[in-house]
Amino acid sequence: MADTKKTKPRIRKKILQLLLVLFILLLLVMSIGWHFLSSNNPYVLQKIKTTALEKYHANLNLTGYQLEFTKPFPNIEFQLQGLSIAPDDNPQHPFLKMSNAKSTFDPWDLWSGSFKVQPFALDSVWIHIHKDSLDKNNLALGENQADISPKKKPKGIDFDLEKLPHITINFLDFHRLDEFRNKRQWVKLNQAVINSQQNANQDWFVNLISDCHFEELLFNENDGGFLVNEHGRLDLNIGLQNDGKTIQLEKSTLEIYDKTKFLLDGKLTLADTNRFQLQIENEGVTMKTVMPMLLSLIHI
């Protein structure tokens, strides 16, 4: 009996020692794996590119990424560098470029399946929507536009605006060029902030506030350009209606510095033929604009 009593503590001690060794080895393996996978691993970069090509027919390039633990633990901060996305059949015309994107996530959310998107910070974003003289655009990922049936009913935008993260963009260059219809819209945003909010009817919408510079808005070649080389500030409220088939713009403003302020309301209806309606009202003119006109009529 005495030998049995002495043996049990020794067995428990050996088990504890074995578990401790296994735990240390697990930490060592995880540390080595984290060291090799947390930053610019060629296998990870190639896997991301291959997955985008196979699943989404997108030509995705990424020059680098970083993962590191941040407060509060165990949150992980991730950064993406040199991101560009283009259709696989039109890689020379990417519709999105981005110098840097940064956010955080809790790895336990991935394990539990209740992933919560954290605020995003984007640096130097470039969006270029291009339609060539043959009416082919660079947004058709993996689609042969000639095979798209005109009778196919358009799908609405299936997205819960309440889950949209807080997004800050220090600079965004948006350029839409339509060589087929000779149209162009080119605007640059500075220090843009995008938030999801609720209106008086408890409906969720997206609010975008940003300083902006308009290079040119050309909708009709015969009418000429609109807002050519103008500075201003945007305050847009954008919502989804009709099961995501209508994009609503309401109670929005565009202020052109030292000139005027436009009140904007409108909607984009996704149908067989997309319809865009926009109502623009002028809040008034400033004294700086009126005074030169008045002085020209005064003769002393």
Disulfide bonds with the S-S distance in Angstrom:
none
